[in-house]
Amino acid sequence: MLASFVANADLATGRLVPVMEGYQPISSTVSIIYPRAPIVPRKVRAFIDFMTTEFIQIT
């Protein structure tokens, strides 16, 4: 089981093939923990935004 952003290129070239497409994994939580600061560094904010778009699915 891989995140789509990790596997997309290999799926597109056929290097990887999907298996168990009907399988629905148990949902899990992803947490991002960083030190409290009055200003969140841009790199941290960019990472949070990236992870949010990749892992949060709106149903």
C-alpha distance matrix in Angstrom:
0.0 3.8 7.0 9.2 11.9 10.2 9.3 12.3 14.9 13.4 12.6 16.2 17.8 16.2 14.9 11.4 11.5 9.5 9.5 10.0 10.7 12.8 10.5 10.7 8.9 11.6 12.4 12.8 15.1 15.0 18.5 20.4 23.5 26.3 30.1 32.3 34.5 36.9 35.2 31.4 31.1 30.0 27.1 25.8 26.4 24.6 21.5 21.7 22.2 19.3 16.8 18.5 18.1 14.4 13.4 16.2 16.3 19.7 20.2
3.8 0.0 3.8 6.2 8.3 6.5 6.4 9.5 12.1 11.3 11.0 14.3 16.0 15.3 13.9 10.9 11.8 10.4 11.7 12.8 12.6 15.1 13.3 13.1 11.4 13.8 13.6 13.5 14.9 13.9 17.2 18.5 21.7 24.2 28.0 30.3 32.1 34.4 32.4 28.7 28.1 26.8 23.8 22.8 23.4 21.3 18.4 18.9 19.2 16.1 14.0 16.0 15.4 11.6 11.3 14.6 15.1 18.8 19.8
7.0 3.8 0.0 3.8 5.5 5.4 6.6 8.6 11.6 12.0 11.7 14.2 16.6 16.5 15.7 13.0 13.8 12.3 14.1 14.9 13.9 16.1 14.7 13.7 12.3 14.3 13.1 12.9 13.7 12.2 15.4 16.4 19.9 22.2 26.0 28.0 29.7 31.7 29.6 25.8 25.3 23.8 21.1 20.1 20.3 18.1 15.4 15.7 15.7 12.6 10.7 12.6 11.7 7.9 8.1 11.5 12.2 15.9 17.5
9.2 6.2 3.8 0.0 3.8 5.3 5.2 5.5 9.0 10.1 9.2 11.1 13.9 14.3 14.2 11.8 12.4 11.2 13.8 15.0 13.2 15.9 15.3 14.7 14.2 16.6 15.5 15.9 16.7 15.3 18.3 19.0 22.6 24.7 28.5 30.3 31.6 33.3 30.9 27.2 26.5 24.4 22.0 21.5 21.2 18.6 16.5 17.0 16.2 12.9 11.9 13.4 11.5 8.0 9.4 12.3 12.3 15.7 17.2
11.9 8.3 5.5 3.8 0.0 3.8 5.7 5.7 8.1 10.1 10.5 11.6 14.1 15.3 14.9 13.3 14.8 14.2 17.1 18.6 17.0 19.7 19.0 18.3 17.4 19.5 18.0 17.7 17.7 15.6 18.0 18.0 21.4 23.0 26.7 28.5 29.5 31.2 28.5 24.8 23.7 21.5 18.9 18.8 18.7 15.8 13.9 15.1 14.2 10.5 10.4 12.6 10.6 7.4 9.9 13.1 13.9 17.2 19.3
10.2 6.5 5.4 5.3 3.8 0.0 3.8 6.1 7.6 8.4 9.7 11.6 13.3 14.1 12.7 11.2 13.4 13.3 15.9 17.8 17.0 19.9 18.9 18.6 17.3 19.5 18.5 17.9 18.2 16.0 18.5 18.6 21.7 23.4 27.1 29.3 30.5 32.5 30.0 26.2 25.0 23.1 20.0 20.0 20.5 17.7 15.3 16.9 16.7 13.0 12.4 15.1 13.7 10.3 12.0 15.5 16.5 20.1 22.0
9.3 6.4 6.6 5.2 5.7 3.8 0.0 3.8 5.7 5.5 6.0 8.6 10.2 10.5 9.5 7.7 9.6 9.9 12.9 15.2 14.3 17.6 17.1 17.5 16.8 19.5 19.1 19.2 20.2 18.5 21.4 21.8 25.1 27.0 30.7 32.9 34.1 36.1 33.6 29.8 28.6 26.6 23.7 23.7 24.0 21.1 18.9 20.2 19.7 16.1 15.5 17.7 15.9 12.5 14.0 17.2 17.4 20.8 22.2
12.3 9.5 8.6 5.5 5.7 6.1 3.8 0.0 3.8 5.5 5.1 6.0 8.7 9.9 10.1 8.9 10.3 10.7 14.2 16.5 14.8 18.2 18.3 18.7 18.6 21.5 20.8 21.2 22.1 20.4 23.2 23.5 26.9 28.6 32.2 34.2 35.1 36.8 34.0 30.3 29.1 26.6 24.0 24.3 24.2 21.1 19.4 20.7 19.5 15.9 16.0 17.8 15.3 12.4 14.6 17.3 17.1 20.1 21.6
14.9 12.1 11.6 9.0 8.1 7.6 5.7 3.8 0.0 3.8 5.5 5.1 6.4 8.7 8.6 8.9 11.2 12.7 16.3 19.1 17.8 21.3 21.6 22.2 22.0 24.9 24.3 24.5 25.2 23.3 25.8 25.7 28.9 30.2 33.8 35.9 36.6 38.3 35.3 31.7 30.0 27.5 24.7 25.5 25.6 22.3 20.8 22.7 21.5 17.8 18.4 20.5 18.0 15.3 17.8 20.7 20.7 23.7 25.3
13.4 11.3 12.0 10.1 10.1 8.4 5.5 5.5 3.8 0.0 3.8 5.4 5.2 6.1 5.0 5.4 8.3 10.5 13.8 17.0 16.3 20.0 20.2 21.4 21.1 24.3 24.2 24.5 25.6 24.0 26.7 27.0 30.1 31.7 35.3 37.7 38.6 40.6 37.8 34.1 32.5 30.2 27.3 27.8 28.2 25.0 23.1 24.9 24.2 20.4 20.4 22.7 20.5 17.4 19.3 22.3 22.2 25.4 26.6
12.6 11.0 11.7 9.2 10.5 9.7 6.0 5.1 5.5 3.8 0.0 3.8 5.5 5.1 6.1 4.9 5.9 7.7 11.3 14.4 13.2 16.9 17.6 18.9 19.3 22.6 22.8 23.6 25.1 23.9 27.0 27.6 31.0 32.9 36.6 38.7 39.8 41.6 38.9 35.2 33.9 31.6 28.9 29.1 29.1 26.0 24.2 25.5 24.5 20.9 20.7 22.4 20.0 16.9 18.6 21.3 20.5 23.5 24.2
16.2 14.3 14.2 11.1 11.6 11.6 8.6 6.0 5.1 5.4 3.8 0.0 3.8 5.6 7.7 8.1 9.0 10.8 14.5 17.5 15.9 19.4 20.5 21.8 22.4 25.7 25.6 26.5 27.7 26.3 29.2 29.5 32.9 34.5 38.2 40.1 40.9 42.4 39.6 35.9 34.5 31.8 29.3 29.9 29.7 26.4 25.0 26.5 25.1 21.5 21.9 23.5 20.7 18.1 20.3 22.7 21.9 24.5 25.4
17.8 16.0 16.6 13.9 14.1 13.3 10.2 8.7 6.4 5.2 5.5 3.8 0.0 3.8 5.5 7.6 9.3 12.2 15.7 19.1 18.0 21.8 22.7 24.3 24.8 28.1 28.2 28.9 30.2 28.7 31.5 31.7 34.9 36.4 40.0 42.2 43.0 44.7 41.7 38.1 36.4 33.8 31.0 31.9 32.0 28.6 27.2 29.0 27.8 24.1 24.5 26.5 23.8 21.1 23.3 25.9 25.3 28.1 29.0
16.2 15.3 16.5 14.3 15.3 14.1 10.5 9.9 8.7 6.1 5.1 5.6 3.8 0.0 3.8 5.2 6.2 9.5 12.6 16.2 15.6 19.3 20.4 22.4 23.0 26.5 27.1 28.1 29.8 28.7 31.7 32.4 35.6 37.4 41.1 43.4 44.4 46.3 43.6 39.8 38.4 36.0 33.1 33.6 33.8 30.6 28.8 30.4 29.4 25.7 25.6 27.5 25.0 22.0 23.7 26.3 25.5 28.3 28.8
14.9 13.9 15.7 14.2 14.9 12.7 9.5 10.1 8.6 5.0 6.1 7.7 5.5 3.8 0.0 3.8 6.7 10.2 12.9 16.6 16.6 20.4 20.8 22.7 22.7 26.1 26.7 27.2 28.8 27.5 30.5 31.0 34.0 35.8 39.4 41.9 43.1 45.2 42.5 38.7 37.1 35.0 31.9 32.4 33.0 29.9 27.8 29.6 29.0 25.2 24.9 27.2 25.2 21.9 23.4 26.4 26.0 29.1 29.9
11.4 10.9 13.0 11.8 13.3 11.2 7.7 8.9 8.9 5.4 4.9 8.1 7.6 5.2 3.8 0.0 3.8 6.8 9.4 13.0 13.1 16.9 17.0 18.9 18.9 22.4 23.1 23.9 25.7 24.7 27.9 28.8 31.9 34.0 37.7 40.1 41.5 43.7 41.2 37.4 36.1 34.2 31.1 31.2 31.7 28.8 26.5 27.8 27.4 23.7 23.0 25.0 23.2 19.7 20.7 23.7 23.1 26.3 26.8
11.5 11.8 13.8 12.4 14.8 13.4 9.6 10.3 11.2 8.3 5.9 9.0 9.3 6.2 6.7 3.8 0.0 3.8 6.5 10.1 10.1 13.8 14.5 16.9 17.6 21.2 22.3 23.6 25.9 25.4 28.8 30.1 33.4 35.7 39.5 41.7 43.2 45.3 42.9 39.1 38.2 36.1 33.3 33.1 33.3 30.5 28.3 29.2 28.6 25.1 24.1 25.7 23.7 20.4 21.1 23.6 22.5 25.4 25.4
9.5 10.4 12.3 11.2 14.2 13.3 9.9 10.7 12.7 10.5 7.7 10.8 12.2 9.5 10.2 6.8 3.8 0.0 3.8 6.9 6.4 10.2 10.9 13.2 14.2 17.9 19.1 20.8 23.2 23.2 26.8 28.4 31.8 34.4 38.2 40.2 41.9 43.9 41.7 38.0 37.4 35.5 32.8 32.2 32.2 29.7 27.4 27.8 27.2 24.0 22.7 23.8 22.0 18.7 18.9 21.1 19.7 22.5 22.2
9.5 11.7 14.1 13.8 17.1 15.9 12.9 14.2 16.3 13.8 11.3 14.5 15.7 12.6 12.9 9.4 6.5 3.8 0.0 3.8 5.4 8.5 8.8 11.8 12.8 16.6 18.5 20.4 23.3 23.7 27.4 29.4 32.7 35.5 39.3 41.4 43.4 45.5 43.6 39.9 39.5 37.8 35.1 34.2 34.3 32.1 29.5 29.7 29.4 26.3 24.6 25.6 24.2 20.8 20.4 22.4 21.0 23.7 22.9
10.0 12.8 14.9 15.0 18.6 17.8 15.2 16.5 19.1 17.0 14.4 17.5 19.1 16.2 16.6 13.0 10.1 6.9 3.8 0.0 3.8 5.4 5.4 8.9 10.4 14.0 16.3 18.7 21.9 23.0 26.7 29.1 32.4 35.5 39.2 41.1 43.3 45.4 43.7 40.0 40.0 38.5 36.0 34.7 34.7 32.8 30.1 29.9 29.6 26.9 24.8 25.4 24.2 21.0 20.0 21.6 19.9 22.3 21.1
10.7 12.6 13.9 13.2 17.0 17.0 14.3 14.8 17.8 16.3 13.2 15.9 18.0 15.6 16.6 13.1 10.1 6.4 5.4 3.8 0.0 3.8 5.5 8.2 10.5 14.2 15.8 18.4 21.4 22.4 26.1 28.4 31.9 34.8 38.6 40.3 42.3 44.1 42.2 38.6 38.7 36.9 34.6 33.5 33.1 31.1 28.7 28.3 27.6 25.0 23.2 23.5 21.9 19.0 18.2 19.5 17.4 19.5 18.3
12.8 15.1 16.1 15.9 19.7 19.9 17.6 18.2 21.3 20.0 16.9 19.4 21.8 19.3 20.4 16.9 13.8 10.2 8.5 5.4 3.8 0.0 3.8 6.4 9.7 12.9 14.9 18.0 21.3 22.8 26.6 29.2 32.6 35.8 39.5 40.9 43.1 44.8 43.3 39.7 40.1 38.6 36.5 35.0 34.4 32.7 30.4 29.5 28.9 26.7 24.6 24.4 23.1 20.5 19.2 19.8 17.4 19.1 17.2
10.5 13.3 14.7 15.3 19.0 18.9 17.1 18.3 21.6 20.2 17.6 20.5 22.7 20.4 20.8 17.0 14.5 10.9 8.8 5.4 5.5 3.8 0.0 3.8 6.3 9.6 12.0 15.0 18.4 20.1 23.9 26.7 29.9 33.3 36.9 38.5 40.9 42.8 41.4 37.9 38.4 37.1 34.9 33.2 32.8 31.4 28.8 27.9 27.7 25.5 23.0 23.0 22.3 19.5 17.7 18.6 16.6 18.7 17.1
10.7 13.1 13.7 14.7 18.3 18.6 17.5 18.7 22.2 21.4 18.9 21.8 24.3 22.4 22.7 18.9 16.9 13.2 11.8 8.9 8.2 6.4 3.8 0.0 3.8 6.6 8.6 11.9 15.2 17.3 21.0 23.9 27.2 30.5 34.1 35.5 37.9 39.7 38.5 35.1 35.8 34.7 32.7 30.7 30.3 29.1 26.6 25.2 25.1 23.3 20.6 20.3 19.9 17.3 15.0 15.5 13.6 15.6 14.0
8.9 11.4 12.3 14.2 17.4 17.3 16.8 18.6 22.0 21.1 19.3 22.4 24.8 23.0 22.7 18.9 17.6 14.2 12.8 10.4 10.5 9.7 6.3 3.8 0.0 3.8 6.2 8.8 12.3 14.4 18.1 21.2 24.2 27.7 31.2 32.7 35.3 37.4 36.3 32.9 33.6 32.8 30.6 28.5 28.4 27.5 24.6 23.3 23.7 21.9 18.9 18.9 19.1 16.3 13.7 14.6 13.7 16.2 15.3
11.6 13.8 14.3 16.6 19.5 19.5 19.5 21.5 24.9 24.3 22.6 25.7 28.1 26.5 26.1 22.4 21.2 17.9 16.6 14.0 14.2 12.9 9.6 6.6 3.8 0.0 3.8 6.5 10.2 13.0 16.4 19.8 22.5 26.2 29.5 30.9 33.7 35.8 35.1 31.8 32.9 32.5 30.5 27.9 27.8 27.4 24.5 22.8 23.5 22.3 18.9 18.6 19.5 17.1 13.9 14.4 13.8 16.1 15.2
12.4 13.6 13.1 15.5 18.0 18.5 19.1 20.8 24.3 24.2 22.8 25.6 28.2 27.1 26.7 23.1 22.3 19.1 18.5 16.3 15.8 14.9 12.0 8.6 6.2 3.8 0.0 3.8 7.0 9.9 13.3 16.7 19.6 23.1 26.5 27.6 30.3 32.3 31.5 28.3 29.6 29.2 27.4 24.8 24.4 24.2 21.4 19.4 20.2 19.2 15.8 15.2 16.4 14.4 10.9 11.0 10.9 13.2 12.9
12.8 13.5 12.9 15.9 17.7 17.9 19.2 21.2 24.5 24.5 23.6 26.5 28.9 28.1 27.2 23.9 23.6 20.8 20.4 18.7 18.4 18.0 15.0 11.9 8.8 6.5 3.8 0.0 3.8 6.8 9.9 13.5 16.1 19.8 23.1 24.4 27.3 29.5 28.8 25.6 26.9 26.8 24.9 22.1 22.1 22.2 19.2 17.2 18.6 17.8 14.1 14.0 15.8 13.9 10.2 10.9 12.1 14.7 15.2
15.1 14.9 13.7 16.7 17.7 18.2 20.2 22.1 25.2 25.6 25.1 27.7 30.2 29.8 28.8 25.7 25.9 23.2 23.3 21.9 21.4 21.3 18.4 15.2 12.3 10.2 7.0 3.8 0.0 3.8 6.4 10.0 12.6 16.3 19.5 20.7 23.6 25.8 25.2 22.1 23.5 23.7 22.0 18.9 19.0 19.5 16.5 14.2 16.0 15.7 12.0 11.8 14.4 13.0 9.4 9.9 12.1 14.5 15.8
15.0 13.9 12.2 15.3 15.6 16.0 18.5 20.4 23.3 24.0 23.9 26.3 28.7 28.7 27.5 24.7 25.4 23.2 23.7 23.0 22.4 22.8 20.1 17.3 14.4 13.0 9.9 6.8 3.8 0.0 3.8 6.8 9.9 13.4 16.9 18.4 21.0 23.3 22.5 19.1 20.2 20.3 18.4 15.4 15.8 16.1 13.0 11.0 13.2 12.7 8.9 9.6 12.4 11.0 8.0 9.4 12.4 15.2 17.3
18.5 17.2 15.4 18.3 18.0 18.5 21.4 23.2 25.8 26.7 27.0 29.2 31.5 31.7 30.5 27.9 28.8 26.8 27.4 26.7 26.1 26.6 23.9 21.0 18.1 16.4 13.3 9.9 6.4 3.8 0.0 3.8 6.3 9.9 13.2 14.7 17.5 19.9 19.4 16.2 17.6 18.3 16.7 13.3 13.9 15.1 12.1 9.8 12.7 13.1 9.7 10.3 13.7 13.1 10.6 11.6 15.0 17.3 19.7
20.4 18.5 16.4 19.0 18.0 18.6 21.8 23.5 25.7 27.0 27.6 29.5 31.7 32.4 31.0 28.8 30.1 28.4 29.4 29.1 28.4 29.2 26.7 23.9 21.2 19.8 16.7 13.5 10.0 6.8 3.8 0.0 3.8 6.6 10.3 12.0 14.4 17.0 16.1 12.8 14.0 14.8 13.2 9.7 10.8 12.2 9.3 7.4 10.9 11.5 8.8 10.0 13.5 13.3 11.8 13.0 16.7 19.0 21.9
23.5 21.7 19.9 22.6 21.4 21.7 25.1 26.9 28.9 30.1 31.0 32.9 34.9 35.6 34.0 31.9 33.4 31.8 32.7 32.4 31.9 32.6 29.9 27.2 24.2 22.5 19.6 16.1 12.6 9.9 6.3 3.8 0.0 3.8 7.0 9.1 12.0 15.1 14.8 12.0 13.4 15.2 13.8 10.2 11.9 14.0 11.4 9.9 13.6 14.6 12.4 13.5 17.1 17.0 15.6 16.6 20.3 22.4 25.2
26.3 24.2 22.2 24.7 23.0 23.4 27.0 28.6 30.2 31.7 32.9 34.5 36.4 37.4 35.8 34.0 35.7 34.4 35.5 35.5 34.8 35.8 33.3 30.5 27.7 26.2 23.1 19.8 16.3 13.4 9.9 6.6 3.8 0.0 3.8 6.5 8.8 12.1 11.8 9.2 10.4 12.9 11.8 8.3 10.5 13.1 11.2 10.3 14.0 15.3 13.9 15.1 18.5 18.9 18.0 19.0 22.8 24.8 27.9
30.1 28.0 26.0 28.5 26.7 27.1 30.7 32.2 33.8 35.3 36.6 38.2 40.0 41.1 39.4 37.7 39.5 38.2 39.3 39.2 38.6 39.5 36.9 34.1 31.2 29.5 26.5 23.1 19.5 16.9 13.2 10.3 7.0 3.8 0.0 3.8 6.2 9.9 10.5 9.0 10.6 13.9 13.5 10.4 12.5 15.5 14.3 13.4 16.9 18.6 17.5 18.5 21.8 22.5 21.7 22.4 26.2 27.9 31.0
32.3 30.3 28.0 30.3 28.5 29.3 32.9 34.2 35.9 37.7 38.7 40.1 42.2 43.4 41.9 40.1 41.7 40.2 41.4 41.1 40.3 40.9 38.5 35.5 32.7 30.9 27.6 24.4 20.7 18.4 14.7 12.0 9.1 6.5 3.8 0.0 3.8 7.0 8.5 8.1 10.8 14.1 14.7 11.7 12.7 16.3 15.7 14.2 17.2 19.6 18.7 19.0 22.4 23.6 22.8 22.9 26.6 27.8 30.9
34.5 32.1 29.7 31.6 29.5 30.5 34.1 35.1 36.6 38.6 39.8 40.9 43.0 44.4 43.1 41.5 43.2 41.9 43.4 43.3 42.3 43.1 40.9 37.9 35.3 33.7 30.3 27.3 23.6 21.0 17.5 14.4 12.0 8.8 6.2 3.8 0.0 3.8 5.3 6.2 8.8 12.3 13.6 11.3 12.1 15.7 15.9 14.9 17.4 20.0 19.8 20.1 23.2 24.7 24.4 24.5 28.2 29.3 32.6
36.9 34.4 31.7 33.3 31.2 32.5 36.1 36.8 38.3 40.6 41.6 42.4 44.7 46.3 45.2 43.7 45.3 43.9 45.5 45.4 44.1 44.8 42.8 39.7 37.4 35.8 32.3 29.5 25.8 23.3 19.9 17.0 15.1 12.1 9.9 7.0 3.8 0.0 3.8 6.7 9.6 12.6 14.8 13.0 12.9 16.5 17.5 16.3 18.1 21.1 21.4 21.2 24.0 26.1 25.9 25.6 29.1 29.8 33.2
35.2 32.4 29.6 30.9 28.5 30.0 33.6 34.0 35.3 37.8 38.9 39.6 41.7 43.6 42.5 41.2 42.9 41.7 43.6 43.7 42.2 43.3 41.4 38.5 36.3 35.1 31.5 28.8 25.2 22.5 19.4 16.1 14.8 11.8 10.5 8.5 5.3 3.8 0.0 3.8 6.2 8.9 11.5 10.3 9.9 13.3 14.8 14.0 15.5 18.4 19.2 19.2 21.6 23.8 24.1 24.0 27.5 28.3 31.9
31.4 28.7 25.8 27.2 24.8 26.2 29.8 30.3 31.7 34.1 35.2 35.9 38.1 39.8 38.7 37.4 39.1 38.0 39.9 40.0 38.6 39.7 37.9 35.1 32.9 31.8 28.3 25.6 22.1 19.1 16.2 12.8 12.0 9.2 9.0 8.1 6.2 6.7 3.8 0.0 3.8 6.4 8.4 6.5 6.4 9.9 11.0 10.3 12.2 14.8 15.5 15.8 18.3 20.2 20.6 20.8 24.4 25.5 29.1
31.1 28.1 25.3 26.5 23.7 25.0 28.6 29.1 30.0 32.5 33.9 34.5 36.4 38.4 37.1 36.1 38.2 37.4 39.5 40.0 38.7 40.1 38.4 35.8 33.6 32.9 29.6 26.9 23.5 20.2 17.6 14.0 13.4 10.4 10.6 10.8 8.8 9.6 6.2 3.8 0.0 3.8 5.5 5.3 6.3 8.7 10.0 10.8 12.4 14.3 15.6 16.6 18.6 20.2 21.1 21.9 25.4 26.9 30.6
30.0 26.8 23.8 24.4 21.5 23.1 26.6 26.6 27.5 30.2 31.6 31.8 33.8 36.0 35.0 34.2 36.1 35.5 37.8 38.5 36.9 38.6 37.1 34.7 32.8 32.5 29.2 26.8 23.7 20.3 18.3 14.8 15.2 12.9 13.9 14.1 12.3 12.6 8.9 6.4 3.8 0.0 3.8 5.4 5.0 6.0 8.5 9.8 10.4 12.1 14.1 15.1 16.5 18.2 19.8 20.6 23.8 25.3 29.1
27.1 23.8 21.1 22.0 18.9 20.0 23.7 24.0 24.7 27.3 28.9 29.3 31.0 33.1 31.9 31.1 33.3 32.8 35.1 36.0 34.6 36.5 34.9 32.7 30.6 30.5 27.4 24.9 22.0 18.4 16.7 13.2 13.8 11.8 13.5 14.7 13.6 14.8 11.5 8.4 5.5 3.8 0.0 3.8 5.5 5.1 6.2 8.7 9.9 10.5 12.3 14.1 15.5 16.5 18.1 19.5 22.9 24.9 28.5
25.8 22.8 20.1 21.5 18.8 20.0 23.7 24.3 25.5 27.8 29.1 29.9 31.9 33.6 32.4 31.2 33.1 32.2 34.2 34.7 33.5 35.0 33.2 30.7 28.5 27.9 24.8 22.1 18.9 15.4 13.3 9.7 10.2 8.3 10.4 11.7 11.3 13.0 10.3 6.5 5.3 5.4 3.8 0.0 3.8 5.4 5.1 6.2 8.6 9.8 10.6 12.2 14.4 15.4 16.2 17.4 21.0 23.0 26.6
26.4 23.4 20.3 21.2 18.7 20.5 24.0 24.2 25.6 28.2 29.1 29.7 32.0 33.8 33.0 31.7 33.3 32.2 34.3 34.7 33.1 34.4 32.8 30.3 28.4 27.8 24.4 22.1 19.0 15.8 13.9 10.8 11.9 10.5 12.5 12.7 12.1 12.9 9.9 6.4 6.3 5.0 5.5 3.8 0.0 3.8 5.4 5.1 6.1 8.6 9.9 10.4 12.4 14.3 15.3 15.8 19.2 20.7 24.4
24.6 21.3 18.1 18.6 15.8 17.7 21.1 21.1 22.3 25.0 26.0 26.4 28.6 30.6 29.9 28.8 30.5 29.7 32.1 32.8 31.1 32.7 31.4 29.1 27.5 27.4 24.2 22.2 19.5 16.1 15.1 12.2 14.0 13.1 15.5 16.3 15.7 16.5 13.3 9.9 8.7 6.0 5.1 5.4 3.8 0.0 3.8 5.5 5.1 6.1 8.6 9.8 10.7 12.3 14.2 15.2 18.3 20.1 23.9
21.5 18.4 15.4 16.5 13.9 15.3 18.9 19.4 20.8 23.1 24.2 25.0 27.2 28.8 27.8 26.5 28.3 27.4 29.5 30.1 28.7 30.4 28.8 26.6 24.6 24.5 21.4 19.2 16.5 13.0 12.1 9.3 11.4 11.2 14.3 15.7 15.9 17.5 14.8 11.0 10.0 8.5 6.2 5.1 5.4 3.8 0.0 3.8 5.4 5.0 6.1 8.4 10.0 10.5 11.9 13.6 17.0 19.4 22.9
21.7 18.9 15.7 17.0 15.1 16.9 20.2 20.7 22.7 24.9 25.5 26.5 29.0 30.4 29.6 27.8 29.2 27.8 29.7 29.9 28.3 29.5 27.9 25.2 23.3 22.8 19.4 17.2 14.2 11.0 9.8 7.4 9.9 10.3 13.4 14.2 14.9 16.3 14.0 10.3 10.8 9.8 8.7 6.2 5.1 5.5 3.8 0.0 3.8 5.5 5.2 6.0 8.7 9.9 10.4 11.3 14.9 16.8 20.4
22.2 19.2 15.7 16.2 14.2 16.7 19.7 19.5 21.5 24.2 24.5 25.1 27.8 29.4 29.0 27.4 28.6 27.2 29.4 29.6 27.6 28.9 27.7 25.1 23.7 23.5 20.2 18.6 16.0 13.2 12.7 10.9 13.6 14.0 16.9 17.2 17.4 18.1 15.5 12.2 12.4 10.4 9.9 8.6 6.1 5.1 5.4 3.8 0.0 3.8 5.5 5.1 6.3 8.7 10.1 10.4 13.5 15.1 18.8
19.3 16.1 12.6 12.9 10.5 13.0 16.1 15.9 17.8 20.4 20.9 21.5 24.1 25.7 25.2 23.7 25.1 24.0 26.3 26.9 25.0 26.7 25.5 23.3 21.9 22.3 19.2 17.8 15.7 12.7 13.1 11.5 14.6 15.3 18.6 19.6 20.0 21.1 18.4 14.8 14.3 12.1 10.5 9.8 8.6 6.1 5.0 5.5 3.8 0.0 3.8 5.4 5.3 6.2 8.6 10.1 13.0 15.3 18.8
16.8 14.0 10.7 11.9 10.4 12.4 15.5 16.0 18.4 20.4 20.7 21.9 24.5 25.6 24.9 23.0 24.1 22.7 24.6 24.8 23.2 24.6 23.0 20.6 18.9 18.9 15.8 14.1 12.0 8.9 9.7 8.8 12.4 13.9 17.5 18.7 19.8 21.4 19.2 15.5 15.6 14.1 12.3 10.6 9.9 8.6 6.1 5.2 5.5 3.8 0.0 3.8 5.5 5.1 5.8 7.9 11.2 14.0 17.3
18.5 16.0 12.6 13.4 12.6 15.1 17.7 17.8 20.5 22.7 22.4 23.5 26.5 27.5 27.2 25.0 25.7 23.8 25.6 25.4 23.5 24.4 23.0 20.3 18.9 18.6 15.2 14.0 11.8 9.6 10.3 10.0 13.5 15.1 18.5 19.0 20.1 21.2 19.2 15.8 16.6 15.1 14.1 12.2 10.4 9.8 8.4 6.0 5.1 5.4 3.8 0.0 3.8 5.5 5.5 5.5 8.9 11.0 14.5
18.1 15.4 11.7 11.5 10.6 13.7 15.9 15.3 18.0 20.5 20.0 20.7 23.8 25.0 25.2 23.2 23.7 22.0 24.2 24.2 21.9 23.1 22.3 19.9 19.1 19.5 16.4 15.8 14.4 12.4 13.7 13.5 17.1 18.5 21.8 22.4 23.2 24.0 21.6 18.3 18.6 16.5 15.5 14.4 12.4 10.7 10.0 8.7 6.3 5.3 5.5 3.8 0.0 3.8 5.9 6.0 8.1 10.1 13.7
14.4 11.6 7.9 8.0 7.4 10.3 12.5 12.4 15.3 17.4 16.9 18.1 21.1 22.0 21.9 19.7 20.4 18.7 20.8 21.0 19.0 20.5 19.5 17.3 16.3 17.1 14.4 13.9 13.0 11.0 13.1 13.3 17.0 18.9 22.5 23.6 24.7 26.1 23.8 20.2 20.2 18.2 16.5 15.4 14.3 12.3 10.5 9.9 8.7 6.2 5.1 5.5 3.8 0.0 3.8 6.1 8.0 11.2 14.1
13.4 11.3 8.1 9.4 9.9 12.0 14.0 14.6 17.8 19.3 18.6 20.3 23.3 23.7 23.4 20.7 21.1 18.9 20.4 20.0 18.2 19.2 17.7 15.0 13.7 13.9 10.9 10.2 9.4 8.0 10.6 11.8 15.6 18.0 21.7 22.8 24.4 25.9 24.1 20.6 21.1 19.8 18.1 16.2 15.3 14.2 11.9 10.4 10.1 8.6 5.8 5.5 5.9 3.8 0.0 3.8 6.3 9.8 12.4
16.2 14.6 11.5 12.3 13.1 15.5 17.2 17.3 20.7 22.3 21.3 22.7 25.9 26.3 26.4 23.7 23.6 21.1 22.4 21.6 19.5 19.8 18.6 15.5 14.6 14.4 11.0 10.9 9.9 9.4 11.6 13.0 16.6 19.0 22.4 22.9 24.5 25.6 24.0 20.8 21.9 20.6 19.5 17.4 15.8 15.2 13.6 11.3 10.4 10.1 7.9 5.5 6.0 6.1 3.8 0.0 3.8 6.5 9.5
16.3 15.1 12.2 12.3 13.9 16.5 17.4 17.1 20.7 22.2 20.5 21.9 25.3 25.5 26.0 23.1 22.5 19.7 21.0 19.9 17.4 17.4 16.6 13.6 13.7 13.8 10.9 12.1 12.1 12.4 15.0 16.7 20.3 22.8 26.2 26.6 28.2 29.1 27.5 24.4 25.4 23.8 22.9 21.0 19.2 18.3 17.0 14.9 13.5 13.0 11.2 8.9 8.1 8.0 6.3 3.8 0.0 3.8 6.2
19.7 18.8 15.9 15.7 17.2 20.1 20.8 20.1 23.7 25.4 23.5 24.5 28.1 28.3 29.1 26.3 25.4 22.5 23.7 22.3 19.5 19.1 18.7 15.6 16.2 16.1 13.2 14.7 14.5 15.2 17.3 19.0 22.4 24.8 27.9 27.8 29.3 29.8 28.3 25.5 26.9 25.3 24.9 23.0 20.7 20.1 19.4 16.8 15.1 15.3 14.0 11.0 10.1 11.2 9.8 6.5 3.8 0.0 3.8
20.2 19.8 17.5 17.2 19.3 22.0 22.2 21.6 25.3 26.6 24.2 25.4 29.0 28.8 29.9 26.8 25.4 22.2 22.9 21.1 18.3 17.2 17.1 14.0 15.3 15.2 12.9 15.2 15.8 17.3 19.7 21.9 25.2 27.9 31.0 30.9 32.6 33.2 31.9 29.1 30.6 29.1 28.5 26.6 24.4 23.9 22.9 20.4 18.8 18.8 17.3 14.5 13.7 14.1 12.4 9.5 6.2 3.8 0.0
